[in-house]
Amino acid sequence: MAIDTTSDMQSDIQKVATTSAPVVNETLVKLREVFPHCIKDGKIDLDALKAFFDAEGGMAGSEKYGLSWVGKSDAFRAIQISATGTLAPQKNESKDWDTTENMFIEGDNLEVLKLLQKHYYGAVKMIYIDPPYNTGKDFVYKDNFTESVADYYERTGQTEGGIKMTANTEKNGRYHSDWLSMMYPRLFLAKNLLREDGVIFVSIDDNEVANLRLIMDEIFGEENYLNTFCWVNNLKGRQISGSGAAKTYEYILAYSRNVADNGVFNMSVEKLKTLMPSSYKGFDYETENDESGDFVIKNELYNTNSAFNEQTRPNLVFNIHYNFDTKEIKFSDINENIDFENFTKIAPKKNNDGTHSFHAWRWSKDKITRELSDLKFIKVNDGVKIFTKIRAYQTTSLKDVITDISTTSGLSEIKDLFKDKKYFDYPKPTELIKIFISQSDDEDIILDFFAGSGTTAHAVMAQNAEDGGNRKWICVQIPEEANEESEAYKAGYNTISAISRERIRRAGDQIGRGDIGFKAFSLSPSNYRKWRDITADDDEETLKAQMRLFAEKPLVDDYNEESVVYEVMLKEGMDMHASVHREQGTLAPWIIESGKEGEEKRTLVVSFAKKVTKEQVDALKLAKEDTFVCPDGALDDTTKVNISRSVNLKVI
């Protein structure tokens, strides 16, 4: 008897994703690797984990170090709830839509960060954010963890003028807690987007720097802390608190995704001397050259710290014997009274700490032998000095203090773009952000999910123009309502995001080269029909009617095809910069193709036809790995099975 497998194959056909991808909990992944017996059905078996650590004596007592606040459990819950919204294209707000690879997204960054997880997971090199400082005047995002995007728009009272913000004043009993609850899930989601060698920089002031350090230690790991930069932005000082000393600086915290994959922050010496002359002086070394190229000499080979001596570093205290004619090297023990013919004996430098005899060398015998060409031996009156040759003398390590870049320079940039209009109070200067962007490479992605005035986008474009890079940026900004009394509002810019987009357009025109455009998107309610909760007042017919509606019309009324296409792309993890065009014919298919040269090619085809046949799909000449999407009701059961044998079929 023949077995009918049609129903089984039909059940394997997937529906397109209607929400964001589940958030990857790296901690859970690592626990599963180390303690597989403690993870059951995707959840931690706390009893099994406790039993293991009880046996090892590794459980903490009731008193332990950590940060807790009212609402922390809600912040954790916010991370796990999938986003249901979409990013609707705003071509009329965009610049160079067809060619740009930059994105400006208007909407709540919590929802947007979730929507970006599928395609951009582990793809971002650098994040810079300038979040609300919680000064008592700043707005703190009041997250509601159970609502849809439509509810979000209704709750925030968004109109054509944007969302009206409310301040988080110190009179609020949850002043710090609300700020922490806002930041925690956003930083958690941001970490997932970073590459293994990715870095995040966060601007902050005294109000929350201590709490920010604690939550970033928790999310990124204490071991991945890099620096706390001190940005001296107002050397005149500001007396804010009414007591104590006048404030002259703010902080910028830097953390890596994985510190083992990060190197030293370096910058051009000439750039730093020009940008921060009070912090980078000197570097006026005479350039020399040898068979390996140009070099300068700075430091002698001995370690200037007297703590490194024959007692603490006995392996680095020895005599060096050098032949100036043959360039040969030999060594002898410090206690050996030995000389080699035609070799000059160079003893380690005398130690004047009153206890020890010698300073240690900075290099070992093996390193000296291996890298002898990077040492210069100079005869002096009292013997020989050994210097290390510095070949990377045109760059130097970035210091953790940033000077000579004031807040007023950021304001000057805005005024320069908007004909002397003051549209923002304290915009960050592009030169400040460029310092961090310069640590990324040509094709890297830079993210800012508190975009504000658009400084990060401006800075990326400027840095690309300066060094020939092709970095891409993603900026996210909530449609915060502009103050009705402000110059910006009177000029027709109703929201902060509207001013930010215009600033980026004008900055791009001013820069004039490279990718100076952007695709604009707005966070919008999903095009997929939302299931209405059935209550005790509803009868069986109401339930059946809703089920029929979902089967026959899975999309909302008056949907826009292009908006649906971009929602499918977003939630299926396609590149939002993929090529999108619509073809003629019965299916009127939307063709989406992504993948640059050297990258994996992906093709997605979306049709909204009411009836689809296998012959029509075959005519598209799709490969087995390509994806074809159409309404579920456009296919009968047999056609579904037949099409799924030749392409990756998904239904709406």
Buried (B, 14 or more C-beta within 10 A) or exposed (E): EEEEEEEEBBEEBEEBBBBBBEBEBEEEEEBBEEBEEBBEEEEBBEEEBEBBEEEEEEEEEEEEEEBEBEBBEBBBBBBEBBBBBBBBBBEEBBBBBEEBBBBBBBBBBBBBBBBBBBBBBEBBBBBBBBBBBBBEEBBBBEBEBEBBBBEBBEEBEBEEBBBBBEBBEEEBEBBBBBBBBBBBBBBBBBBBBBBEBBBBBBBBBBBBBEBBBBBBBBBBBEEBBBBBBBBBBBEEEEEEEEEEEEBBBBBBBBBBBBBEEBEEBBBBBEBBBEBBEEBBEEBEEEEEEEEEEEBBBEEBBBBEEBEBBBBEBEEBBBBBBBBEEEEEBBEBEEEEEEEEEEBBBBBBBEBEEEEBBBBBBBBBBEBBEEEBEBBBBEEEEEEBBBBBBBBEBBBBEBBBEBBBBBBEBBBBBBBEBBEEBEBBEEBBBBBBBBBBBBBBEEEBBBBBBBBBBBBBBBBBBBBBBBBEBEBBBBBBBBBBBBEEEBEBBEBEBBBBBBBBBBBBBBBBEBBEEBBBBBBBBBBBBBBBBBEEEEEEEEEEEEEEEBEEEBEEEBBBEEBBBBBBBBBBBBBBBBBBBBEBEBEEEEBEBBBBBBBEEEEEEBBBBBBBBEBBBBEBBEEBEBEEEBBBBBBBBBBEEEBBBBBBEBBBBBBB
